[in-house]
Amino acid sequence: MIGSHDPLYDKVTGAYLGLAVGDALGATVEFMTAREIRTSLGRHDTMRGGGWLHLKRGQVTDDTTMALALGASILQQGRVDAHSVAEAFSNWLREKPVDIGNTVRRGIVHYRYSGNPEAPESEFDAGNGAAMRCLPIALCTVGQTSDRIKASARVQAHVTHNNAVSDAACECIIAMVQSALAGDDKARILNGPVSSLLRIYPQYEFHKKRCETPSAYIVETLQAVFQAFFDTDSFSDCLVDVVNRGGDADTTGAIAGMIAGSYYGISSIPRDWLQALDRDIYSACEAQALGLYRLCG
Protein backbone atom coordinates (compact mmCIF):
# COMPACT_ATOMS: atom_id res chain seq x y z
CA MET A 1 0.00 0.00 0.00
CA ILE A 2 1.37 3.42 -0.93
CA GLY A 3 1.15 6.49 1.26
CA SER A 4 1.72 10.21 0.82
CA HIS A 5 5.44 9.87 1.57
CA ASP A 6 6.00 7.13 -1.01
CA PRO A 7 7.64 8.30 -4.27
CA LEU A 8 5.02 6.34 -6.17
CA TYR A 9 2.26 8.41 -4.55
CA ASP A 10 3.78 11.42 -6.29
CA LYS A 11 3.50 9.81 -9.71
CA VAL A 12 0.18 8.01 -9.33
CA THR A 13 -1.65 11.08 -8.03
CA GLY A 14 0.32 13.24 -10.46
CA ALA A 15 -1.13 11.26 -13.35
CA TYR A 16 -4.75 11.74 -12.29
CA LEU A 17 -4.44 15.34 -11.19
CA GLY A 18 -2.35 16.02 -14.29
CA LEU A 19 -5.28 14.84 -16.39
CA ALA A 20 -7.67 17.19 -14.59
CA VAL A 21 -5.30 20.15 -14.69
CA GLY A 22 -4.61 19.65 -18.39
CA ASP A 23 -8.33 19.39 -19.10
CA ALA A 24 -9.17 22.59 -17.20
CA LEU A 25 -6.25 24.53 -18.67
CA GLY A 26 -7.00 23.45 -22.23
CA ALA A 27 -10.75 24.01 -22.03
CA THR A 28 -10.23 27.78 -22.06
CA VAL A 29 -8.74 27.68 -25.55
CA GLU A 30 -10.61 24.73 -27.04
CA PHE A 31 -11.48 25.28 -30.71
CA MET A 32 -9.25 28.34 -30.99
CA THR A 33 -6.32 28.40 -33.38
CA ALA A 34 -2.79 28.92 -32.15
CA ARG A 35 -2.81 32.36 -33.76
CA GLU A 36 -6.08 33.31 -32.06
CA ILE A 37 -4.63 32.27 -28.71
CA ARG A 38 -1.52 34.38 -29.24
CA THR A 39 -3.61 37.37 -30.29
CA SER A 40 -6.13 37.24 -27.45
CA LEU A 41 -4.16 35.74 -24.56
CA GLY A 42 -0.51 35.87 -25.53
CA ARG A 43 0.84 32.79 -23.79
CA HIS A 44 -1.97 30.82 -22.16
CA ASP A 45 -0.47 29.50 -18.94
CA THR A 46 -3.03 30.52 -16.32
CA MET A 47 -6.13 28.82 -14.99
CA ARG A 48 -8.81 31.28 -16.02
CA GLY A 49 -11.91 29.36 -17.11
CA GLY A 50 -14.11 30.82 -19.83
CA GLY A 51 -13.79 29.43 -23.33
CA TRP A 52 -16.71 28.41 -25.50
CA LEU A 53 -18.21 26.44 -22.60
CA HIS A 54 -18.05 29.48 -20.28
CA LEU A 55 -16.47 27.42 -17.51
CA LYS A 56 -15.52 28.56 -14.05
CA ARG A 57 -11.84 28.86 -13.24
CA GLY A 58 -10.46 25.35 -12.71
CA GLN A 59 -13.60 23.60 -13.94
CA VAL A 60 -13.06 20.37 -15.89
CA THR A 61 -14.93 18.89 -18.84
CA ASP A 62 -16.01 15.45 -20.01
CA ASP A 63 -12.40 14.24 -20.24
CA THR A 64 -12.02 14.19 -16.46
CA THR A 65 -15.59 13.34 -15.49
CA MET A 66 -15.72 10.33 -17.83
CA ALA A 67 -12.43 9.07 -16.40
CA LEU A 68 -13.89 9.41 -12.92
CA ALA A 69 -17.04 7.54 -13.99
CA LEU A 70 -14.87 4.74 -15.35
CA GLY A 71 -12.71 4.69 -12.25
CA ALA A 72 -15.73 4.54 -9.95
CA SER A 73 -17.06 1.54 -11.89
CA ILE A 74 -13.76 -0.31 -11.60
CA LEU A 75 -13.46 0.39 -7.88
CA GLN A 76 -17.06 -0.69 -7.25
CA GLN A 77 -16.63 -3.99 -9.09
CA GLY A 78 -13.00 -4.59 -8.17
CA ARG A 79 -12.30 -5.22 -11.85
CA VAL A 80 -13.03 -3.91 -15.35
CA ASP A 81 -16.53 -5.15 -16.18
CA ALA A 82 -18.08 -4.22 -19.53
CA HIS A 83 -21.68 -3.80 -18.38
CA SER A 84 -20.65 -1.89 -15.28
CA VAL A 85 -18.51 0.47 -17.36
CA ALA A 86 -21.29 1.05 -19.88
CA GLU A 87 -23.79 1.68 -17.11
CA ALA A 88 -21.40 4.13 -15.46
CA PHE A 89 -21.12 6.05 -18.71
CA SER A 90 -24.90 5.99 -19.13
CA ASN A 91 -25.36 7.40 -15.62
CA TRP A 92 -22.71 10.01 -16.38
CA LEU A 93 -24.73 11.16 -19.39
CA ARG A 94 -27.88 11.45 -17.24
CA GLU A 95 -26.05 13.96 -15.08
CA LYS A 96 -25.94 16.34 -18.08
CA PRO A 97 -22.18 16.88 -18.46
CA VAL A 98 -20.97 20.26 -19.68
CA ASP A 99 -19.81 18.72 -22.94
CA ILE A 100 -20.07 15.42 -24.81
CA GLY A 101 -18.72 14.23 -28.13
CA ASN A 102 -21.03 12.85 -30.82
CA THR A 103 -19.36 9.43 -30.89
CA VAL A 104 -19.56 9.15 -27.10
CA ARG A 105 -23.24 10.06 -27.09
CA ARG A 106 -24.00 7.63 -29.91
CA GLY A 107 -22.22 4.78 -28.14
CA ILE A 108 -24.06 5.35 -24.88
CA VAL A 109 -27.41 5.55 -26.65
CA HIS A 110 -26.56 2.31 -28.47
CA TYR A 111 -25.93 0.63 -25.12
CA ARG A 112 -29.19 1.92 -23.67
CA TYR A 113 -31.26 0.56 -26.53
CA SER A 114 -29.41 -2.69 -27.16
CA GLY A 115 -27.99 -3.64 -23.77
CA ASN A 116 -24.76 -4.40 -25.61
CA PRO A 117 -21.76 -2.64 -23.98
CA GLU A 118 -19.81 -2.80 -27.23
CA ALA A 119 -20.57 -0.33 -30.02
CA PRO A 120 -20.45 -1.60 -33.61
CA GLU A 121 -16.98 -1.47 -35.14
CA SER A 122 -16.58 1.61 -37.33
CA GLU A 123 -13.73 3.00 -39.37
CA PHE A 124 -15.14 6.48 -38.73
CA ASP A 125 -14.86 6.36 -34.92
CA ALA A 126 -11.15 7.16 -34.62
CA GLY A 127 -11.80 10.12 -32.36
CA ASN A 128 -10.02 10.80 -29.07
CA GLY A 129 -12.97 10.16 -26.75
CA ALA A 130 -11.79 6.75 -25.56
CA ALA A 131 -8.19 7.85 -25.11
CA MET A 132 -9.03 10.87 -22.98
CA ARG A 133 -10.52 8.67 -20.23
CA CYS A 134 -8.21 5.62 -20.28
CA LEU A 135 -6.08 6.53 -17.24
CA PRO A 136 -8.03 4.35 -14.75
CA ILE A 137 -7.14 1.32 -16.88
CA ALA A 138 -3.46 2.25 -16.76
CA LEU A 139 -3.51 2.51 -12.97
CA CYS A 140 -5.45 -0.66 -12.16
CA THR A 141 -3.60 -2.98 -14.57
CA VAL A 142 0.02 -2.28 -13.61
CA GLY A 143 1.94 -5.55 -13.65
CA GLN A 144 -0.66 -7.48 -15.66
CA THR A 145 0.12 -9.25 -18.92
CA SER A 146 -0.10 -7.24 -22.11
CA ASP A 147 -3.08 -9.31 -23.26
CA ARG A 148 -5.03 -8.56 -20.09
CA ILE A 149 -4.19 -4.87 -20.29
CA LYS A 150 -5.26 -4.75 -23.91
CA ALA A 151 -8.54 -6.51 -23.10
CA SER A 152 -9.32 -4.07 -20.29
CA ALA A 153 -8.45 -1.11 -22.48
CA ARG A 154 -10.83 -2.30 -25.16
CA VAL A 155 -13.67 -2.97 -22.73
CA GLN A 156 -13.82 0.69 -21.80
CA ALA A 157 -13.03 2.03 -25.26
CA HIS A 158 -15.54 -0.07 -27.17
CA VAL A 159 -18.53 1.24 -25.29
CA THR A 160 -18.23 4.24 -27.58
CA HIS A 161 -15.19 3.85 -29.88
CA ASN A 162 -14.80 0.45 -31.53
CA ASN A 163 -11.95 1.34 -33.85
CA ALA A 164 -8.49 -0.18 -34.29
CA VAL A 165 -6.69 3.17 -34.63
CA SER A 166 -8.33 4.41 -31.43
CA ASP A 167 -7.54 1.13 -29.65
CA ALA A 168 -3.86 1.44 -30.56
CA ALA A 169 -3.74 4.97 -29.15
CA CYS A 170 -5.36 3.94 -25.85
CA GLU A 171 -2.96 1.03 -25.47
CA CYS A 172 0.03 3.27 -26.21
CA ILE A 173 -1.04 5.89 -23.66
CA ILE A 174 -1.58 3.21 -21.03
CA ALA A 175 1.86 1.75 -21.73
CA MET A 176 3.46 5.20 -21.56
CA VAL A 177 1.88 5.90 -18.18
CA GLN A 178 2.91 2.52 -16.80
CA SER A 179 6.44 2.94 -18.14
CA ALA A 180 6.67 6.35 -16.47
CA LEU A 181 5.37 4.92 -13.19
CA ALA A 182 8.11 2.27 -13.39
CA GLY A 183 10.71 5.04 -13.56
CA ASP A 184 11.64 4.73 -17.23
CA ASP A 185 13.22 7.75 -18.89
CA LYS A 186 11.85 9.39 -22.03
CA ALA A 187 14.20 7.53 -24.34
CA ARG A 188 12.87 4.22 -23.05
CA ILE A 189 9.27 5.40 -23.36
CA LEU A 190 9.92 6.61 -26.91
CA ASN A 191 11.71 3.43 -27.97
CA GLY A 192 9.13 1.24 -26.26
CA PRO A 193 5.39 1.96 -26.50
CA VAL A 194 5.63 4.89 -28.89
CA SER A 195 7.90 3.13 -31.38
CA SER A 196 5.65 0.07 -31.20
CA LEU A 197 2.68 2.23 -32.14
CA LEU A 198 4.54 3.83 -35.05
CA ARG A 199 5.59 0.46 -36.46
CA ILE A 200 1.99 -0.67 -36.80
CA TYR A 201 0.36 2.71 -37.45
CA PRO A 202 2.91 4.95 -39.18
CA GLN A 203 0.30 7.71 -39.51
CA TYR A 204 1.13 8.61 -35.90
CA GLU A 205 4.61 9.79 -36.98
CA PHE A 206 5.20 13.09 -35.19
CA HIS A 207 8.80 14.14 -35.87
CA LYS A 208 8.36 15.87 -39.22
CA LYS A 209 5.98 18.78 -38.68
CA ARG A 210 4.59 20.59 -35.65
CA CYS A 211 0.91 19.75 -35.21
CA GLU A 212 -1.01 22.99 -34.73
CA THR A 213 -4.74 23.19 -34.00
CA PRO A 214 -5.10 19.42 -33.55
CA SER A 215 -8.59 18.08 -34.15
CA ALA A 216 -10.45 15.36 -32.24
CA TYR A 217 -9.01 12.81 -34.69
CA ILE A 218 -6.88 10.65 -32.42
CA VAL A 219 -3.86 10.73 -34.74
CA GLU A 220 -3.63 14.52 -34.60
CA THR A 221 -4.31 14.49 -30.87
CA LEU A 222 -1.43 12.12 -30.16
CA GLN A 223 0.94 13.84 -32.57
CA ALA A 224 0.51 17.06 -30.59
CA VAL A 225 0.83 15.23 -27.25
CA PHE A 226 3.96 13.36 -28.32
CA GLN A 227 5.61 16.54 -29.55
CA ALA A 228 4.81 18.44 -26.37
CA PHE A 229 5.94 15.64 -24.06
CA PHE A 230 9.19 14.71 -25.79
CA ASP A 231 10.26 18.25 -26.70
CA THR A 232 9.94 19.76 -23.21
CA ASP A 233 11.58 19.16 -19.85
CA SER A 234 8.90 19.89 -17.27
CA PHE A 235 5.23 19.31 -16.59
CA SER A 236 4.29 22.96 -16.99
CA ASP A 237 6.25 23.41 -20.21
CA CYS A 238 4.62 20.31 -21.68
CA LEU A 239 1.10 21.45 -20.83
CA VAL A 240 1.61 25.05 -21.92
CA ASP A 241 3.09 23.83 -25.19
CA VAL A 242 0.21 21.51 -26.02
CA VAL A 243 -2.75 23.71 -25.05
CA ASN A 244 -1.34 26.75 -26.86
CA ARG A 245 -1.69 24.81 -30.09
CA GLY A 246 -5.45 25.21 -29.71
CA GLY A 247 -7.86 22.83 -31.42
CA ASP A 248 -9.21 20.12 -29.14
CA ALA A 249 -7.12 21.57 -26.35
CA ASP A 250 -8.98 20.16 -23.37
CA THR A 251 -8.29 16.64 -24.61
CA THR A 252 -4.69 17.19 -25.71
CA GLY A 253 -4.22 18.83 -22.33
CA ALA A 254 -5.84 15.93 -20.48
CA ILE A 255 -3.80 13.25 -22.26
CA ALA A 256 -0.54 15.19 -22.02
CA GLY A 257 -1.36 15.84 -18.37
CA MET A 258 -1.81 12.19 -17.46
CA ILE A 259 1.42 11.20 -19.20
CA ALA A 260 3.51 14.12 -17.93
CA GLY A 261 1.95 13.77 -14.46
CA SER A 262 2.96 10.12 -14.26
CA TYR A 263 6.46 11.03 -15.42
CA TYR A 264 7.19 14.15 -13.35
CA GLY A 265 4.83 13.60 -10.42
CA ILE A 266 2.36 15.78 -8.57
CA SER A 267 5.16 17.83 -7.04
CA SER A 268 5.94 19.15 -10.52
CA ILE A 269 2.44 20.50 -11.18
CA PRO A 270 2.26 24.26 -10.54
CA ARG A 271 0.60 24.85 -7.19
CA ASP A 272 -1.69 27.57 -8.49
CA TRP A 273 -3.04 25.17 -11.12
CA LEU A 274 -3.79 22.54 -8.50
CA GLN A 275 -5.34 25.07 -6.13
CA ALA A 276 -7.64 26.29 -8.88
CA LEU A 277 -9.20 22.85 -9.43
CA ASP A 278 -12.67 22.22 -8.08
CA ARG A 279 -12.13 20.71 -4.61
CA ASP A 280 -14.49 17.79 -5.21
CA ILE A 281 -12.71 16.94 -8.47
CA TYR A 282 -9.33 17.20 -6.75
CA SER A 283 -10.41 14.85 -3.96
CA ALA A 284 -12.00 12.35 -6.34
CA CYS A 285 -8.91 12.23 -8.56
CA GLU A 286 -6.61 11.73 -5.59
CA ALA A 287 -8.78 9.02 -4.02
CA GLN A 288 -9.30 7.13 -7.27
CA ALA A 289 -5.63 7.28 -8.18
CA LEU A 290 -4.65 5.50 -4.99
CA GLY A 291 -7.61 3.14 -4.99
CA LEU A 292 -7.10 2.02 -8.56
CA TYR A 293 -3.38 1.50 -8.09
CA ARG A 294 -4.02 -0.64 -5.00
CA LEU A 295 -6.18 -2.96 -7.12
CA CYS A 296 -3.10 -4.05 -9.07
CA GLY A 297 -1.21 -4.98 -5.92
C-alpha positions in Angstrom: 0.0 0.0 0.0 1.4 3.4 -0.9 1.2 6.5 1.3 1.7 10.2 0.8 5.4 9.9 1.6 6.0 7.1 -1.0 7.6 8.3 -4.3 5.0 6.3 -6.2 2.3 8.4 -4.5 3.8 11.4 -6.3 3.5 9.8 -9.7 0.2 8.0 -9.3 -1.7 11.1 -8.0 0.3 13.2 -10.5 -1.1 11.3 -13.3 -4.8 11.7 -12.3 -4.4 15.3 -11.2 -2.4 16.0 -14.3 -5.3 14.8 -16.4 -7.7 17.2 -14.6 -5.3 20.2 -14.7 -4.6 19.7 -18.4 -8.3 19.4 -19.1 -9.2 22.6 -17.2 -6.2 24.5 -18.7 -7.0 23.5 -22.2 -10.8 24.0 -22.0 -10.2 27.8 -22.1 -8.7 27.7 -25.5 -10.6 24.7 -27.0 -11.5 25.3 -30.7 -9.3 28.3 -31.0 -6.3 28.4 -33.4 -2.8 28.9 -32.2 -2.8 32.4 -33.8 -6.1 33.3 -32.1 -4.6 32.3 -28.7 -1.5 34.4 -29.2 -3.6 37.4 -30.3 -6.1 37.2 -27.5 -4.2 35.7 -24.6 -0.5 35.9 -25.5 0.8 32.8 -23.8 -2.0 30.8 -22.2 -0.5 29.5 -18.9 -3.0 30.5 -16.3 -6.1 28.8 -15.0 -8.8 31.3 -16.0 -11.9 29.4 -17.1 -14.1 30.8 -19.8 -13.8 29.4 -23.3 -16.7 28.4 -25.5 -18.2 26.4 -22.6 -18.0 29.5 -20.3 -16.5 27.4 -17.5 -15.5 28.6 -14.0 -11.8 28.9 -13.2 -10.5 25.4 -12.7 -13.6 23.6 -13.9 -13.1 20.4 -15.9 -14.9 18.9 -18.8 -16.0 15.5 -20.0 -12.4 14.2 -20.2 -12.0 14.2 -16.5 -15.6 13.3 -15.5 -15.7 10.3 -17.8 -12.4 9.1 -16.4 -13.9 9.4 -12.9 -17.0 7.5 -14.0 -14.9 4.7 -15.4 -12.7 4.7 -12.3 -15.7 4.5 -10.0 -17.1 1.5 -11.9 -13.8 -0.3 -11.6 -13.5 0.4 -7.9 -17.1 -0.7 -7.2 -16.6 -4.0 -9.1 -13.0 -4.6 -8.2 -12.3 -5.2 -11.9 -13.0 -3.9 -15.3 -16.5 -5.1 -16.2 -18.1 -4.2 -19.5 -21.7 -3.8 -18.4 -20.7 -1.9 -15.3 -18.5 0.5 -17.4 -21.3 1.1 -19.9 -23.8 1.7 -17.1 -21.4 4.1 -15.5 -21.1 6.1 -18.7 -24.9 6.0 -19.1 -25.4 7.4 -15.6 -22.7 10.0 -16.4 -24.7 11.2 -19.4 -27.9 11.4 -17.2 -26.0 14.0 -15.1 -25.9 16.3 -18.1 -22.2 16.9 -18.5 -21.0 20.3 -19.7 -19.8 18.7 -22.9 -20.1 15.4 -24.8 -18.7 14.2 -28.1 -21.0 12.9 -30.8 -19.4 9.4 -30.9 -19.6 9.1 -27.1 -23.2 10.1 -27.1 -24.0 7.6 -29.9 -22.2 4.8 -28.1 -24.1 5.3 -24.9 -27.4 5.5 -26.6 -26.6 2.3 -28.5 -25.9 0.6 -25.1 -29.2 1.9 -23.7 -31.3 0.6 -26.5 -29.4 -2.7 -27.2 -28.0 -3.6 -23.8 -24.8 -4.4 -25.6 -21.8 -2.6 -24.0 -19.8 -2.8 -27.2 -20.6 -0.3 -30.0 -20.4 -1.6 -33.6 -17.0 -1.5 -35.1 -16.6 1.6 -37.3 -13.7 3.0 -39.4 -15.1 6.5 -38.7 -14.9 6.4 -34.9 -11.1 7.2 -34.6 -11.8 10.1 -32.4 -10.0 10.8 -29.1 -13.0 10.2 -26.8 -11.8 6.8 -25.6 -8.2 7.8 -25.1 -9.0 10.9 -23.0 -10.5 8.7 -20.2 -8.2 5.6 -20.3 -6.1 6.5 -17.2 -8.0 4.4 -14.7 -7.1 1.3 -16.9 -3.5 2.3 -16.8 -3.5 2.5 -13.0 -5.5 -0.7 -12.2 -3.6 -3.0 -14.6 0.0 -2.3 -13.6 1.9 -5.6 -13.6 -0.7 -7.5 -15.7 0.1 -9.2 -18.9 -0.1 -7.2 -22.1 -3.1 -9.3 -23.3 -5.0 -8.6 -20.1 -4.2 -4.9 -20.3 -5.3 -4.8 -23.9 -8.5 -6.5 -23.1 -9.3 -4.1 -20.3 -8.5 -1.1 -22.5 -10.8 -2.3 -25.2 -13.7 -3.0 -22.7 -13.8 0.7 -21.8 -13.0 2.0 -25.3 -15.5 -0.1 -27.2 -18.5 1.2 -25.3 -18.2 4.2 -27.6 -15.2 3.9 -29.9 -14.8 0.5 -31.5 -11.9 1.3 -33.9 -8.5 -0.2 -34.3 -6.7 3.2 -34.6 -8.3 4.4 -31.4 -7.5 1.1 -29.6 -3.9 1.4 -30.6 -3.7 5.0 -29.1 -5.4 3.9 -25.9 -3.0 1.0 -25.5 0.0 3.3 -26.2 -1.0 5.9 -23.7 -1.6 3.2 -21.0 1.9 1.8 -21.7 3.5 5.2 -21.6 1.9 5.9 -18.2 2.9 2.5 -16.8 6.4 2.9 -18.1 6.7 6.3 -16.5 5.4 4.9 -13.2 8.1 2.3 -13.4 10.7 5.0 -13.6 11.6 4.7 -17.2 13.2 7.7 -18.9 11.8 9.4 -22.0 14.2 7.5 -24.3 12.9 4.2 -23.1 9.3 5.4 -23.4 9.9 6.6 -26.9 11.7 3.4 -28.0 9.1 1.2 -26.3 5.4 2.0 -26.5 5.6 4.9 -28.9 7.9 3.1 -31.4 5.7 0.1 -31.2 2.7 2.2 -32.1 4.5 3.8 -35.1 5.6 0.5 -36.5 2.0 -0.7 -36.8 0.4 2.7 -37.5 2.9 5.0 -39.2 0.3 7.7 -39.5 1.1 8.6 -35.9 4.6 9.8 -37.0 5.2 13.1 -35.2 8.8 14.1 -35.9 8.4 15.9 -39.2 6.0 18.8 -38.7 4.6 20.6 -35.7 0.9 19.7 -35.2 -1.0 23.0 -34.7 -4.7 23.2 -34.0 -5.1 19.4 -33.5 -8.6 18.1 -34.1 -10.4 15.4 -32.2 -9.0 12.8 -34.7 -6.9 10.6 -32.4 -3.9 10.7 -34.7 -3.6 14.5 -34.6 -4.3 14.5 -30.9 -1.4 12.1 -30.2 0.9 13.8 -32.6 0.5 17.1 -30.6 0.8 15.2 -27.3 4.0 13.4 -28.3 5.6 16.5 -29.6 4.8 18.4 -26.4 5.9 15.6 -24.1 9.2 14.7 -25.8 10.3 18.3 -26.7 9.9 19.8 -23.2 11.6 19.2 -19.9 8.9 19.9 -17.3 5.2 19.3 -16.6 4.3 23.0 -17.0 6.3 23.4 -20.2 4.6 20.3 -21.7 1.1 21.5 -20.8 1.6 25.0 -21.9 3.1 23.8 -25.2 0.2 21.5 -26.0 -2.7 23.7 -25.0 -1.3 26.7 -26.9 -1.7 24.8 -30.1 -5.5 25.2 -29.7 -7.9 22.8 -31.4 -9.2 20.1 -29.1 -7.1 21.6 -26.4 -9.0 20.2 -23.4 -8.3 16.6 -24.6 -4.7 17.2 -25.7 -4.2 18.8 -22.3 -5.8 15.9 -20.5 -3.8 13.3 -22.3 -0.5 15.2 -22.0 -1.4 15.8 -18.4 -1.8 12.2 -17.5 1.4 11.2 -19.2 3.5 14.1 -17.9 2.0 13.8 -14.5 3.0 10.1 -14.3 6.5 11.0 -15.4 7.2 14.2 -13.4 4.8 13.6 -10.4 2.4 15.8 -8.6 5.2 17.8 -7.0 5.9 19.2 -10.5 2.4 20.5 -11.2 2.3 24.3 -10.5 0.6 24.9 -7.2 -1.7 27.6 -8.5 -3.0 25.2 -11.1 -3.8 22.5 -8.5 -5.3 25.1 -6.1 -7.6 26.3 -8.9 -9.2 22.8 -9.4 -12.7 22.2 -8.1 -12.1 20.7 -4.6 -14.5 17.8 -5.2 -12.7 16.9 -8.5 -9.3 17.2 -6.8 -10.4 14.9 -4.0 -12.0 12.3 -6.3 -8.9 12.2 -8.6 -6.6 11.7 -5.6 -8.8 9.0 -4.0 -9.3 7.1 -7.3 -5.6 7.3 -8.2 -4.7 5.5 -5.0 -7.6 3.1 -5.0 -7.1 2.0 -8.6 -3.4 1.5 -8.1 -4.0 -0.6 -5.0 -6.2 -3.0 -7.1 -3.1 -4.1 -9.1 -1.2 -5.0 -5.9 
